[in-house]
Structure formats: structure tokens, C-alpha cells
Amino acid sequence: MITFEEARTRLDTAGQSHLLRFWTDLNEEEKNRFLTELSVLDPEELQDHCKGAIKAAFGRQLSAEESLDQLMEPVPPEFIGGVKRSDQQTLQEWENEGILQISQNKVAVLLLAGGQGTRLGVPYPKGMYSVGLPSKKTLYRIQAERIRKVQELAATKHGSKCTVPWYIMTSEFTLEPTERFFRENRYFGLEPSNVLMFEQRMIPAVAYDGKLLLEQKGKIAMAPDGNGGLYRALLDNQVLEDMERRGVEYLHVYCVDNILVKMADPVFIGFCVKKGADCGAKVVEKAFPEEPVGVVCRVGGVYQVVEYSEIPAETAQLRNAAGELLYSAGNICNHFFTRDFLCNVAQSFHRELKQHVALKKVPFLDEDGNLVKPTKPNAIKMEKYVFDVFQFSKKFVVFEVLREEEFSPLKNADGARLDTPTTARRSLLAQHYRWALAAGAHFLNRQGEIIQPTSGISQDEDPPVLCEISPLVSYFGEALEPLLKNKSITSPFILDETEAEKLKN
Ligand SMILES: CC(=O)N[C@H]1[C@@H](OP(=O)(O)O)O[C@H](CO)[C@@H](O)[C@@H]1O
């Protein structure tokens, strides 16, 4: 930790000496905490950060030729691999490859979980949320059980025990509650040494005059550095070394809120490995022009995601001759990276990542120490995005999957039209209902009458039966026929391991 004098000199250099305005009001503990916070702020970096924020927010506007819509082009269809575009045998080959890599301990998953869940409106990390399934499982439990199952599938097929380590990037907001939650839930049956949490950095919000803000007398207003803070956090926390020690070669990186996420998806991993990719993105067909998903495309000839907050509205509306959205490769925040690629990016390029700007209302202390809650944006928050490293890839691939099977994110509280606990719950239950029907089950209501099978269930309606299948029984619909074929099942039905045992007999 630095001394007060050192802090003062550093802040003078960075033009931020006002931050010590209330120093004499602080008690010893607050002073120490503040000095600890200040000691990680390098004065030159801080100065660059503030200048960069102002320039990014209010700098020169791009000319017409430089503008995004002039430079954007869709991914040529022949460059997109995927579930709809491939036959069963090819898909099986990719899956086999993925399972083989998993069985050799070469695959890990990495969760981006530093966000505050502001839109969902809960004061705890999103992964701890339960969307109201019959089993009451939280997102974290579902994800953990999918890891356990995919490990088991690979171990059974190749005859040796294997591990898919789970790296979890948290932030100042989410580390402590996430750790506690995992401990209290005994790591959901995973080996604790294979669940590795680390923290991304926080960076200061910058007021429109280039100054930092105090949120308390001894605390600067900070925010996580975006999910692209991953690369710096990998270095800060020696995560790449841990991967190397374990022999991990391939990473499946995903964000916490998609209830249908296929953890360490063998098909996606196998596809990327077989194509020799160093970096890949899973996409779904974008549903409508305003859908809040980024689009994978090329900008100036280079692969990139253009985020929903940055794509010009008219560009998002463009359609091809067949009437489909021109920019339809919707990013579902499921990425593939080789460890080599991550090392290269983290070591050589993390400083070059674009800073994205958001103008936000950031509460601050005024000169008299009173907390002001602004009614309009007053500060710039800078964020890096995880996908901004695609440009450094030597072999980038895109993999399209079916939305109803793999993408239903939890972003908003119930009451919103899209991406709520209700839509997430319905997506999962509809999927499990489809799996059960495909395995040959018949559903009965409480009166013992057959419920006629329904297909094409939308997120606006509940499936006709309540059927939830534990990931410990089936990872993605497999192995259900021996349990369910020609069985008459009464809704609600929870197929967990105990129920599976009963059905076997
Ligand atoms: C920076 C970043 O990763 N943005 C992602 C991410 O958006 P959020 O709104 O930040 O959750 O998830 C979306 C999919 O749910 C994806 O479409 C988008 O591009």
C-alpha cells in the first residue's frame, strides 16, 4: 500500500488531487481502504484513461466514409457452419471430436459473471437467480450439473475420468457472494479445486470535465471494466498459467444469463477444433432488427461483433433479396478460444482493445460532501468487450445454432416483453418437453387423460405440461428413450436421478 504523500503526488501528476478533499474526515480504517484503492491507480494510465474517455465520448465524429455502416459487411453464408446447415453424420463427427478433447482434459469453461444484474433488478449475482422451475434450481446449479454430465459422458465413452475446470470471472460486486453461494451449495457436486474464481478490475467513471468522482469521502466511483476486462484479469490472476498446468488447450467462454447454455458444448468445440480455428463464435439467427444482440460481421474486412447499442438503426433493418435480415448472425456470447490465442491476446493486445463508451448517471459527492444523484448522465463509463479480440484471430469461425435449443437469456425482470425469468423458464421447460416427446413419452393430466402433443410452443405461452429433466440425467436430450419410451407420464414431472432409477426398473 502507498503512503498518503505518495498518493498525493500521484494524484497531483494525474490532475486528480481533488480526490483527497475529504481526507481529514476519514477514520484510520477508511484512510487505509482508500490508500489501498489508490495504490492500484497508475498516474499515467489514469491520465490516459480520463483523456481517452473524453475523446471517445465527445471527440471528432466519423466522416461518412469512415462510418460503421459503410464498412460493415455480413459474414458470407459459406463461412458459417452450423446445426441447420450440416447433416447428422457431420454433427456426430464434431461431437465425437469435442467429447474426445474433453476426455483428454483439454477443455475448460470460462464464465463471465462480473455484471451487476441491474436490468434484472436483483442485488445479488445473476447466477444465483432461480427462474421458478419445478426443481427451483438456480442458473449456477444448472450450469454445474451440465459440467458434471459432460464430464461423465466423456469419461464413459473413453474409459477414463476427466475434468472440465470451471473458471469464473467475477468483479468487486460479485466475488464474495458467488464464493459464498458455491460454498453453501457444496460446489453443486463439483470438486472445489476445479472451480476457480478470479476478479476483474474496476475502473473509474470519468465526469464530463475529465475528473474522477467520489462516491464516498474515501471511495472513488468505479465500475467493472466490461467483459473484455477478461484479458487483463487473466494476466492479473495467473489464470493462463493454471490452464497450462492442467493441460487445457480449448476454452468455451460464455456469459452467465443464458439458461440453455451448453457447457463445454462438444459439437461447438469439435467444430472449432476440426476447422483448426483459434477463435470462434456461436450465433443464432437474429429475430428482429431491434433485438438487443450484437451481430457478427466484417468491418473493413475484419471479423468483429457490432454491438446492438452501436449498430446504426437503418443498418440493423437492412434485408437481403430473400427478405431476411442482412445482419442476422446474432451473437449469443458463447465463444471458443485456444489457450495459445488467449495468451497472445492477453500479453500483446489487451491494451489495444477498443474502449466502448456509455454515458451514465453516476452519483457523486459535491464539494461540500453531499451525495448528489444526477437526473441526467454526468459521467463516462468505459468498457471493453470480450469479442473485440476477434480481429486478432488467424482462423476465425462462426457456428450457427438453433435459438430454441441454445439461447434464452435472462436480462430483464418479469413484466418486460423479452428475456425475463418467465421466458427463460418456458424455454427450458419447452425444450425438456420436446426431448421427452422425442423419446416416446405420453403425457397425462391429473384425470389420467392423454394431453395431445403440441409443437412450435412460443415463449409467450407455457408448454402444455410441466416436464423438467435434470442435466444429471441428460445433457442435451440423449439417453432418454430407455427411460421414457411408451411411458405414460403425469404432469408435473421432474426427471431427476432418483426418478431415472425408478424408470429403469
Ligand atoms: C459486450 C457483450 O458481450 N455483449 C453481448 C451480451 O450483451 P449484454 O446486453 O451485455 O448482456 O450478450 C448478448 C447475448 O445475450 C450479446 O448479443 C451481446 O453482444
The ligand as an ORCA input file, in Angstrom:
! r2SCAN-3c Opt
* xyz 0 1
  C     -20.386     -6.994    -24.679
  C     -21.123     -8.259    -24.898
  O     -20.593     -9.341    -24.725
  N     -22.399     -8.120    -25.314
  C     -23.225     -9.292    -25.539
  C     -24.105     -9.536    -24.326
  O     -24.958     -8.439    -24.159
  P     -25.393     -7.796    -22.731
  O     -26.597     -6.971    -23.047
  O     -24.186     -7.003    -22.303
  O     -25.676     -8.922    -21.801
  O     -24.886    -10.708    -24.523
  C     -25.731    -10.688    -25.692
  C     -26.424    -12.029    -25.780
  O     -27.195    -12.277    -24.677
  C     -24.898    -10.424    -26.944
  O     -25.711    -10.360    -28.075
  C     -24.117     -9.137    -26.779
  O     -23.331     -8.917    -27.924
*
